[in-house]
């Protein structure tokens, strides 16, 4: 049997196992265990300070009631009623859909419908609007004709077509 090295923190103990033979039990410190777990790709053990535990014990912000006489300072949380939880979830969903519906209705209320037009109440106003639309269309047609005539006078159309022909020739040459 090997004797433990005095400079290491490991506690080696020899104990009797269940198989009738002697088994060597090796005990590692938490730091050494964490190093070993890190090498194996495991999550390290949680090292909690005793001061933190005492602070948490007295902290009134934590949920639940402290179980008296428990070494681990376990807190008892009130049980959740699944039926009430399901009702609250359904209620939240209904509220969300109503909120969405209200926002859509408010957007639609802002839009002016065909029948909501104030200026088209009488026939005279409607006729005036239609006449002004026709007049604007005729003016636009006149401007387009004048521009076409100017293009023909100055030969802009010919210049553009010649330029396109030259570009095509240069591309295929």
WOQUI-V772794 format. One record per pair of residues at least 24 apart in sequence whose ideal C-beta (glycine too) atoms are under 7 Angstrom apart, sorted by the first residue. I is the first residue (numbers start at 0). J is the second residue. If there is no record, write none. Layout:
# WOQUI-V772794
I;J
I;J
This chain:
# WOQUI-V772794
none
